[in-house]
Amino acid sequence: MMYLKLLQAIVSKNEFFTKMLLKREYYCLIINRLHLKNYSLQHQIKFNPNDKFNIQKSFISKQFSTSNNQNEIDFEQTCNETLESLCEYFEQIVEDNIHLENPDILFSDGVLTIQLGEPYGTYVINRQTPNKQIWLSSPISGPKRYDFDGTKWIYKHDGVSLHELLTFELSKKYSFNVNFSKCTFSGTSITDQGF
């Protein structure tokens, strides 16, 4: 009991400890979920070995169909992984294209700003927690809102993913040698990428 009070006092005065405890609890929850899902899948395959493909397919589709109902913690984690991956890839693009004049990439508090300089313009990609979306502001195609379907971020009006749009705009319109399918939550698995 004394330890609990001490911990509460520390946590209430120190935001860092609070975030660390929440993060630890979140990862424990994710690991437990993965173990349960993996056990369930293995159990179904064990008792239906002839129907292994269909079991895996339905198991995966069930996981994806519930993804739109992500809780806030899952959404934040998915968003952060997506934005961090995009940030790293944009930094690589800037390094590979030394002709860019004063490029600047800033990722802070769920907002990724990519200034590619003239004549390319600025991309802004940001998290929208209330809507559970990622919003894009593009100098070419304007604003778009993306929903997560379990594997990638999709713009519902045209069915094009965020990563597909960025690849198209930067490679076709600006002639950069890019492929955003390598980024996290692009909808492309590692085996599809040839790794």
Number of C-alpha atoms within 10 A of each C-alpha: 6 7 8 9 10 11 13 14 11 14 16 12 10 11 11 12 15 16 12 12 13 13 14 12 12 15 12 12 11 13 12 12 12 12 11 12 14 12 12 13 17 16 12 15 17 12 10 12 12 10 12 15 11 12 17 15 10 12 16 13 13 12 13 15 11 11 17 15 13 14 10 12 13 14 20 17 13 18 24 17 15 20 24 17 18 23 20 13 17 18 16 12 17 20 12 12 12 10 9 17 14 11 19 15 17 12 17 10 8 17 17 20 18 21 19 19 13 11 9 16 13 18 20 18 23 22 23 17 14 7 11 20 21 24 20 20 16 18 13 13 10 9 13 17 21 23 19 23 18 20 15 22 24 25 19 12 9 7 10 14 21 27 23 17 16 19 18 17 17 18 14 12 11 11 10 16 12 18 15 21 20 19 20 21 25 20 20 16 15 11 7 10 9 6 7
